[in-house]
């Protein structure tokens, strides 16, 4: 099941990234693991990868 608060946080950070005219790649890619989070190991792995991408993108 897609977690609504997680999707809301991704959308909020995407709106902030659009307003700040910064990279949106990590936020857009963050929607994918939220849709696949119901698969236990796949969801965990995708969240890990996207978290690393967002951290690299933010630096």
Backbone torsions as a table, in degrees:
resi	resn	phi	psi	omega
1	UNK	NA	135.7	-179.4
2	UNK	-73.9	129.2	180.0
3	UNK	-79.9	118.1	-174.5
4	UNK	-68.2	-34.3	-179.8
5	UNK	-69.6	-33.0	179.2
6	UNK	-69.2	-43.1	177.1
7	UNK	-62.9	-39.7	179.0
8	UNK	-63.1	-39.9	177.7
9	UNK	-66.2	-39.4	178.4
10	UNK	-64.4	-44.7	179.6
11	UNK	-64.6	-40.7	178.5
12	UNK	-63.3	-43.4	179.1
13	UNK	-70.0	-30.7	175.5
14	UNK	-66.3	-41.3	177.7
15	UNK	-63.5	-42.1	177.9
16	UNK	-63.5	-41.5	178.9
17	UNK	-64.8	-38.2	177.9
18	UNK	-66.5	-44.6	180.0
19	UNK	-65.8	-33.9	180.0
20	UNK	-86.2	-3.1	-178.9
21	UNK	54.4	47.3	176.7
22	UNK	-111.6	-179.6	-177.9
23	UNK	-64.3	138.0	-178.2
24	UNK	-112.1	2.5	-173.0
25	UNK	-59.8	-49.9	-178.1
26	UNK	-62.2	-37.8	-179.6
27	UNK	-71.4	-39.5	178.1
28	UNK	-66.8	-42.7	178.1
29	UNK	-67.4	-21.8	179.3
30	UNK	-67.3	-19.2	179.2
31	UNK	-71.8	-32.6	-178.0
32	UNK	-60.7	-52.1	-179.4
33	UNK	-66.3	-25.6	177.7
34	UNK	-69.3	-30.1	177.5
35	UNK	-77.3	-24.6	-178.8
36	UNK	-106.4	10.5	-175.4
37	UNK	-67.9	-15.8	-179.9
38	UNK	-71.9	-16.7	175.0
39	UNK	-89.7	111.4	-167.6
40	UNK	-49.4	-61.8	-175.3
41	UNK	-76.5	-35.7	178.9
42	UNK	-64.9	-45.5	178.8
43	UNK	-61.5	-42.8	179.1
44	UNK	-63.3	-46.8	-178.4
45	UNK	-64.0	-44.0	179.8
46	UNK	-64.4	-39.3	177.2
47	UNK	-63.7	-39.0	177.8
48	UNK	-62.5	-48.3	-179.0
49	UNK	-63.9	-45.8	-179.1
50	UNK	-66.4	-36.3	175.5
51	UNK	-60.4	-42.3	178.0
52	UNK	-65.8	-42.4	178.8
53	UNK	-61.7	-43.2	179.6
54	UNK	-65.4	-39.6	178.9
55	UNK	-64.8	-42.2	177.7
56	UNK	-67.0	-41.1	179.9
57	UNK	-64.4	-32.2	-178.3
58	UNK	-77.7	-20.9	-177.7
59	UNK	-84.8	NA	NA
